Amino acid sequence: MTAGSALLANLPVAGFVHAVADDTLKIALVGCGGRGAGAADQALSTSGPVRLVAVADVVEEGARVALRNLKEKHGDKADVPLDQQFIGFDGYKKAIGLADVVILATPPGFRAMMFEEAVRQGKHVFAEKPVCVDAAGFHRFLAAAEEAKKKNLKVGIGLQRYHSSGYIENIKRLRDGDIGQIVAMRACWTGGPPWVHEREVLEQQCGRKLTELEYQVRNWVHFVWLSGDHIVEQHVHNLDVINWVKGGPPVKARGIGGRDPGKGKGYGEIFNHHSVEFTYADGSVCQSVCHQQAGCWAEVSEFAVGTKGRSQIDRHWISGPKAWRYREQGTKINPYQQEHDDLFDAIRNNKPYNEAEFGATSSFTAVLGRMATYSGKEITWDQAAASKVETMVKRIDELPYQEAVDLNPPTMPDAEGQYKVAVPGDTFVI
Ligand SMILES: NC(=O)c1ccc[n+]([C@@H]2O[C@H](COP(=O)([O-])OP(=O)(O)OC[C@H]3O[C@@H](n4cnc5c(N)ncnc54)[C@H](O)[C@@H]3O)[C@@H](O)[C@H]2O)c1
C-alpha cells in the first residue's frame, strides 16, 4: 500500500467520494469577508494537498477581493473558476456541493442554516463563531451537529482559544482543582465602537439604492438577526472560556445594558454595553462585561477566583499554593492556524473531531445574556432554550437574489430611519 492509498483508506466516506482521484481536499468558502479570507488562507496553509474550489458571497466585490488576495499568496491552489463563484443568498448550497470541507464565515445569523446544509450534503465544516443568534438557530445547529456525528463528519468552530496551548494547559489545571473550588469568575470584552456602514455611503459606493435587507446584511453587526448583538458576536469567546472551565453552560442569567443616547441610524438596534451575572449549577457566578464605547477602558480577558487561589486565564497564570505561569516552548503557535491544522489532520486521519456542541452551547450562553439585558429579567437557561423566537428571514435562500432582497428583515426602520431598541423591563424577548 502506498502512502497515498493508506491515506485514502483512512478518509471518511464523505471525503472519499471526492478524493478517489487523489487525496486533495477541496475547500469551499462561504462568506468572503475579512475572517472568511483569513480562514481560507489558514486552510490552504495546512499540510497535505488542498485546493479552494468554490466561493459564495452576496457581494461580488467581496468574493473578488478575497480571491485576488488568496491567489496572490497561494497561486493555483486558490484559482477558482468564474462558474464556481456563486453570488446570492442561495449560492452557498452550490459551493458546498463542490467541496469536501466547507468554511462558513458569513454573518452568524446564517450559520445554522448553512451548517445544516453542509451536513446534509455530507461535508466537513469549519464554522466561524458564533453559530447561532437565537433559540431556533441553537436547536437547528445542535440537531445538525448530531447528524454530523452520525455521518462521521469533522466540525471545527472558530473558538480558537481551544487551540492555544496556554489556554489548554491553564484550564486543565483549573479543572484539576489547582485553585480549589471555583466560586467566582469574570469575563470581559470591552473596547471601542465597531465599524459602521452608513446607508448613504454604501449606496454611493454601489451607485444605486439598497433595499432594507441588502442594507442590513452589509451593516450586519448592528442587527440582532444577523450578529446577535456584540455580546454574542464578540463576547462569546470569553463566555466560552468560562463554560470550558465550568464544564458546561450556566443555569440562569440577569443583567443590565443599554446604549448611549444619540447613536446614529447606522448603529441599528443593538446595545453598546451589557453587564450580566451568569450563575452555574454549583452556585458559582461569572460577571460578564462587554461594551463598545469610545474613550472607555478596554480589556479582553477571563479571570477565576477559587477557594485556594486565583487565575488570570487569558494571561495563563495561577496564584496560590499551586502557582504556575505558562511558558511558550519552541515556536509561538498561532491558534488561528492551529485550529485548521487540527481539523485537516482529523479529516485526513479520521480522528474524532467535533466542536459543534460546545460551539452551540457557548453561542447560546451569549444569547441568554442578551435576553437578560434586553428584558431586564432573570432568565433561566431552560426558559431561553424554550424560546420560539426565530429571527432568520424565511425563504431568503430559496429565491433569486433580486427577489430575496425585497423580503423584509425582522426589524424595520421608522419614518426617520431609526430602529427600535430594546427597553429593559418592557421588552419581551423570549
Ligand atoms: N474567530 C475569530 O476570532 C473571528 C474574528 C473575526 C470574525 N469572526 C467571525 O467571522 C464571521 C465573519 O466576520 P467578518 O469579520 O469576516 O465579517 P465581514 O463582514 O468581513 O464578512 C462577511 C462576509 O459574508 C458575506 N455574506 C453575508 N451574507 C451572506 C450570505 N447569506 N451568503 C454568503 N455570503 C454572505 C458578506 O458579503 C461578507 O463578504 C462572523 O461570524 C464573525 O463573528 C471570528
The ligand as a Gaussian input file, in Angstrom:
#p B3LYP/6-31G(d) Opt

LIG

0 1
 N      -12.716000      33.681000      15.455000
 C      -12.429000      34.953000      15.429000
 O      -11.560000      35.450000      16.148000
 C      -13.191000      35.847000      14.496000
 C      -12.647000      37.089000      14.125000
 C      -13.405000      37.895000      13.257000
 C      -14.649000      37.475000      12.814000
 N      -15.133000      36.262000      13.216000
 C      -16.468000      35.801000      12.770000
 O      -16.430000      35.539000      11.377000
 C      -17.686000      35.838000      10.788000
 C      -17.478000      36.818000       9.626000
 O      -16.910000      38.012000      10.141000
 P      -16.081000      39.013000       9.192000
 O      -15.349000      39.917000      10.093000
 O      -15.343000      38.243000       8.160000
 O      -17.282000      39.809000       8.509000
 P      -17.279000      40.504000       7.063000
 O      -18.395000      41.445000       7.033000
 O      -15.902000      40.994000       6.770000
 O      -17.572000      39.283000       6.085000
 C      -18.829000      38.632000       5.959000
 C      -18.972000      38.223000       4.510000
 O      -20.126000      37.385000       4.354000
 C      -20.846000      37.825000       3.214000
 N      -22.244000      37.387000       3.342000
 C      -23.249000      37.987000       4.037000
 N      -24.364000      37.233000       3.962000
 C      -24.072000      36.169000       3.189000
 C      -24.822000      35.043000       2.739000
 N      -26.103000      34.857000       3.086000
 N      -24.205000      34.143000       1.923000
 C      -22.906000      34.320000       1.584000
 N      -22.155000      35.362000       1.970000
 C      -22.724000      36.257000       2.779000
 C      -20.644000      39.331000       3.190000
 O      -20.945000      39.902000       1.946000
 C      -19.171000      39.430000       3.577000
 O      -18.338000      39.301000       2.446000
 C      -18.549000      36.380000      11.926000
 O      -19.327000      35.360000      12.466000
 C      -17.551000      36.850000      12.956000
 O      -18.047000      36.813000      14.269000
 C      -14.424000      35.448000      14.027000

